[in-house]
């Protein structure tokens, strides 16, 4: 089967759950910013940054380790069962520890009056960690439709519970104060219902994956687990460092800004505008879901054509990433309407975050070399370098630049990681990337974006019209350069 068609098809299917699902989930951003003031929304942004760290720690690289060992094992069921038992055990231990220390943790995180927030989120992240390997199994077994169904149900319920608790319940309580709603809803919980809704949705995922989790032959291989942990530990380091790079800013803002600058307000502004870059994240996530099983399945029967295939994949990844960047920036006047006007002061971070996410996506695509060569320690080294850069720049820039300093830090971090990963990759697993073509497209994208800035003072319709012409010019350039190759890639019988 044409490998490009398979990767494109899988990316499209997973893209439905990732792009459509994340878009639906992202709808909560304008919904929440319309309900909560920036300082209240800052609580959501801040606490979910901790959740991101907890999720990486609780899965400790086992998802990638599972792909690596299951794709090369004659007993995939043993690999699967061992992985599931390991994650369930560590998640249970995590829940027990959080329960006993929830008050201390809440005080440490600057929420001394709300230890329940910590407990609800601990339960949620533990459940999500337990479902990580079952989701990976669905991907490995090429069952994207089940994957899609479970993900969409989770997202639908999360949105539904948010609307129920934050809109429907207050409405019913106001007009029918003696109804049963007064037993289900308390206005004092406020923003806490965002976390309750997420917890209920995660419980539904656990139920929907019942057969994948509980109807398996329980086999635990200690030696196999130790091998998987040895392989996955650098992935854990990469994951933790990655969370430092992506989320530590939303935590540090609360500690590094003086009270006079209203840190939680700035976290709320920054978090809402950070999420405007969601389309780039959707694309990267959909690509990641398809790309990991794609290249691991090919690694079991290495071909001389593989480096060429990876080079072509990289080129089109960059092309689509640049199209998303330009599309977001050319039509930012429309996109910004999705969040409340009081959050618009933070729009200046959007281009920086979009480019940072694109660099991160390129880094992820480049990272195949250390995964295929079982040299994941290099991924850890690079990620740790990025984490150091992120921490140093945040500590230096936040006091003087606020959240703008955080945006600059994440951009520089992922740029450096991308460059370092490329040079190490070319040393240990040379891939003939078309740097000239990708560089040309990137230069044109920068020039076109710069040209669009000249239209900033124009009325909306002329501005959007001119930006549309610029977008069509970029798409026309891509089509003219890539037409022949695209036709060959999409040809059904091409091997």
N, C-alpha and C positions, 0 to 999 in steps of 0.2 A: 504494500500500500504506500502511496505517496506520503512520506513523513510530514511534509509541509501541510498537506490537506488534513492529516490526522491532528496535528498540533493546532491548526486553525479551527477545525471542527470542535475539538475539546475546549479550546479557549472560548469559543462562541457559546457552548453549552454552560460551562462554568461561569461564563460572563453573565448569563441570565441571573444566576443566583448571586453573583458578586455585584454586577453593575445595577441590575434592576433591584436586587435586594438591598444593596447599600443606598441606592437612590431613595427607596422607600424608607429605609432606616434614617437616612440623612434628612428626610422630610421632618424628622423630629427637631432638627436644628432651627428652621424658621418657626416651627410650632413652639419650641421651648423659649426661643428668644422673644416670641410674641407674648408669652405668659410671664416669664421671669425677667427681672432686672439683671443687668450685667453682673452685679455682685452675687446674685443668686445663681445665675448660670455658671459663674465661676466655680461654684461648689461642684457642679456636674463635671466640668472640664478637669478640675483638679483631682477629684477622686477617681475618675476613669483613667487618669494617668497612672495612679497606683495600681489599678486593675491590670493595665497593660504589663507592668512589671511582674505582678503576681502570676499572670497567665504564662509568661515565658518561664518563670521559675518552676511552676507546677507541671509544665510539659517537658522541661529540661532537654529539649532537642530530640525527643523520642519520635516525633513525627517524621523527621528526615531520616533518623536511624531506622525506623520501621520500613520506609521505602527502600533504603539501602540493603537491609538484610532480607526482607521478604522477596525482593526482586531477584535475589541470587540464591534463595534457599529452596530446597526440595520439600520442605515442610513449612509452608507459609502459615499454617494454622498454629503451629507452636510459636512462631515469631509473633503472631497476632495476639495469642493468649498471654504470652509472657509480657508483652507491652501493656496490654489492658490491665492485668493484675498489678503491674508496677505502678501505673498511674493512679489506679483506684486506691492503692495503699498509701501513697504519698499524699493524695488529696484528702483522704480521711484524717491522716495525721495533721495536716494543715488546718482542717476545720476544728479539730480538738484544741490545737494550740491557740487559734484565734478566739475561740469561745472563752478560754481562761484568761486571755490577755487583751480582750477587746477594749476595755476601758483605758488601759495604758496605751494601746495603739492609737486609739482615738485622740487622746491628749497629745501624743507625739506628732500626729498629723494635723494638729490644731483644730480638732473638732471635739473638745472635751464634753460638750453637751449632747453629742450624738453618737455614742458607741454603737447604736443600732445600724448606722450607716456602714460601719466596718463589718458588722456581722452579716448583713444582707449581701454585701458585695463579696465577702469571703465565700459564702454559700454559692453564689452565682459563678464565680471564677473556678471553684472546685468542680462544679457540675460541668462547666465548659471544658475543663482539662480532661475530665473523664470521657468526654465524647470526641476528643481530638483524634485518637487512634481509630475508632469506628468510622469517622469521616474520611480518614486517610485510607482505610480499607475500601471504602466505596470508590474512591478515586483509583486505587490500584486495580480493583476488579472491573474497572470501566463501567460503573453504575452511576453515571452522572445524573440520571433522572431521579433516582432516590435521593441523592445528594441535594439536588435542586429542590425537591419537595420538602425535605426536612428543614432546609435553610429558610425557605419561603414561609413555612408555617411559623417558625421561630420569629421571623421578622414581623409577620402579620400580627401575631399575638402580642409582641412587644409594643407595636404601634397601638393596637387595640386597647391594651391595658393602660397605656399612657393617656389615651383619649378618655377612657372610662374614668380613671382616677382624677385627672387634671381638668376635665371639662364637664363630663356627664354628671359625675357625682356632685360637684359644687352646684350645678344647675338644679339637680333634683333636690338637694338639701335646701336650697334657697326657696324653691317653690313648694316642696313637700317635706317640711321639716320633721314630720312625725313618721315618715316612711322608713322602710327597712334600711335605707342607705345610711342612716345615722349610726348603724351598727357596723358598717363596712368602711366608712370614710371619716377621717378626722382632719380638719383643715390645718391643725398644728403640724402634721407630718410634712406638708408642703412639698419641697423638692425631693424629699425622701421617696415619694411615689415613683419617681423616675427609676430608682434602684429596685423598688418592689416589682414594678412592671418587668424589668429585665430578669429578675429572679424567677418570676412565674413563667416567662417565655423559655428560660433555660430548662426549667423542670419539664416543659412540654417536649423539648428536644430529647431529654433523657428517656422519656416515655416512647417517643417515636423510633428511637434506636434500640428499643428493648431487645429485639431478636439479635441484633449485631453485638450487643453487650453481654446479655445474660444467657442466650441460647448458643453458647460455644462450649467446646470441650476444654475444660480447665487444665491446661498443661503449663507448668512453670519450669523453665530451664534456667537455673542460676548462672551457669557458665555463659549461656547465650546472653542473658541480661547484662553481665559484666562486660562482654564484648560490645554490646549495643551502647552501654553507658560510656565506654572508652571512646567509641566513635562519636557519640552524641554530645559528650561534654564540651568539646570546642564549639559545637553548634549552640549549646546553652550560653557559653560566653559571648558568642556572636549575638545571640538573642538579647541578652541582658544589655550588652553594649549598644545594640540597636535601639532598645527602649530608652537608654540614656540619651541617645542621639535624637529620638523622636518625641520623647515625653518628659524628660527631666526639666525642660524649660518651664512647663506648666506647673511644676512643683516648686522650682527655685524662685519663680517670680513672687511667690507668697512669702518667701523667707528673705529675699534680697532687696525688695522694695520697702521703703519706709511707709509707715501707716498713713502719712500725709498724702501719699500718692494713691491710696486706696488699692492695695495689691489685688484683692479679690475682684474688683471692678476690671482691672487690667487683664487678669486671667480670663474673665468672661469675654471681653472684647477680642483678645488674642485667640481664644479657643473657637469662637464663632467664625472668625475670618480664616483661621487655619483650616476649618472644615469646608470652606468654599473650594478648596483644592481637591475635593473629594473625587472628582472625575478622574484625575490622574491616579489616585489611589485605587479606584475601581478597576481601571485598566491594568495596573500592576498586579493587583490581587487575582484577577481573572487569569492573567498570563501565568502567574506563579502556580495556580492550581493545576494548570495544564502542563506547564513546562517541567516541573519536578518529576512527575511520573514518566513524562516523555523521554527525558534524557537518561533517567535511571534504567528504563526498559531498553534503550539502545545500548547502554553501557555493558549489558550482559553479552552482547555480540558486537564488539567494536568493529567499525568499518573505517576504511581510509577516507570515506566521504564525510564522516562525522564533523571534523573541524570546519569543513566548507558549509555544512548545514547550519552549525552554530553561528558562523559568521553571517549567513544570510538572515537567520532569525534575529540576530542583534541589529542588523541594519533596519529591518522593518519595525523592530521594537522602538528604535530611535525615531523613525519616521512618524509612527503613530503617536509617540510621546510629544513630539514637536507640534503635531496637528492639534492635540489636546491643549497644549500650552497656548498656542495662538488663538484657538477657538475660545478659551476661557478669557483671555485678555482682551481680544477684540470685542467681546460681547459682555464685558464686566458690568456695564451699565444696566444690563438686564439681569445678570446673575445676582447682583447685589440686592435686588428687590426681594430676594428670598429670605433675607434677614432684616430685622427691624432697623429703622433709620439710626437709632442711637448706637448701633454697632458699626456703622459705616466708617467711623474714624480709623478703624483698623484695616481698611482695604489695601493700604500700602504694603502689607506683608504678603498679599496673595501671590504676586509674581515670584517673590523669593521662595515661597513654600512650594509653588508648582515646580520650579526648577530644581529645588532640593529633592522633591519626590521623584522627578525624572532621573536625577543623578543616582538616587537610591535604587531605582528600577534597573538602571544600567549596571550598577554594582552587583545586584542580584543575578542578572543575566551573565555577567562576567564570572561570577563565583562558581560556575560549573567546574572549573579546572581543579579547585581544591577538594570538591566533593567527589569527582570522578577519580582523582588520584589518591584518595584517602589521606589528604593532607589538610584536614579541616582545621588543624592548629593555625594555619596561615589565615584562615578566615577569622579566627579568634584574635590573632595579632592585629589584623587590619581594623576589626571592629573596636578593639581596645584603643587603638590609635585615634579612631573617630570619637570615642567616648571622652578621651583626654582633651581633644580639641573642643568638643562641645562644652565640657565642664569649665575649662579655662576661659573660653570666650563668653560663656554665660556669666561667670563671676566677674569678668572684666567689663562687659557691655551692659548688663541689666541695670546696674545702679545709675548709669548715665543715659541709656537709651530706652529703658523699659522693655516692652515686648518686641520692639523693633530689633533690639540687640539679640534677642532669642532667635528671631527669623534669620538674621545674618549668620549666627552661629551654626544653625542647622544647614544652611546653604553651603558654607565653607566646609563643614564636616563631611557631607556626602560627596562633595567635589573631590576632596583629598582622598577619601576612601575609594572612589571610582578610579582615580588615576593610579593609586598604589596597587590596587587589585589587577588592573590591566598589565602593569609592568611585571609583576610577579607571575601572572598567568602566562604571559608570553615566554617566560623563562622555563616554566615547568610543563606547560601544555600549549604550545603555540597554535594559535587560531588566526587564519588570514582575514582579520576584520578589515572591511573596506573603510579605512579611516578617512580617505580623501572624500569619498561620497558622503559619509556621515558628517564630516566637518563642513562640507559645502552646504548641506541642508541646514545645519545648525547656524552657520553664518547668515544664510538667507533669512532664517527665522528671527534671528536677533535684529537684522536690518529692517525687516518688515514690522517687527514689534516697535522698534525705535521710530519708524515712520508713523505708526498709529498714534504715538504720543503727541505728534504735531496736530492731531485732530481733537485733542482734549477739550479745547475751548469752543468747539463747534456745537450747534444744536444736535439733539439726539439723532434724528433721522439722517441728516447728512453724514454725521460721524459713523453711524452703523453702516451706511451705504459704502463709504470709502473703505471701512474696515473689511466689508464683505469682498470688495474688489481685491484687497490685499490677500485675503484668505484664498480666493480663487486663483490668484497668481501663484501662491505657494503650492496649492494642489495641482495646478497645471504643470509646474516645474517637476513635481514628483512623478506625475503621470508620464511626462515626456521622457524622463530618465529611466523609469522602471517598467514601462509598458511591456517590453519584450520578456523580461524576467518574470513579471507577474503572470503573464499568460502561460509561461512554461510551468510555473509553480502550481497554478490552478488546473492545469491540464489533467484530466482524470486518470489517464493511463501512464503518466510519468512515474517512473520507479524512484 
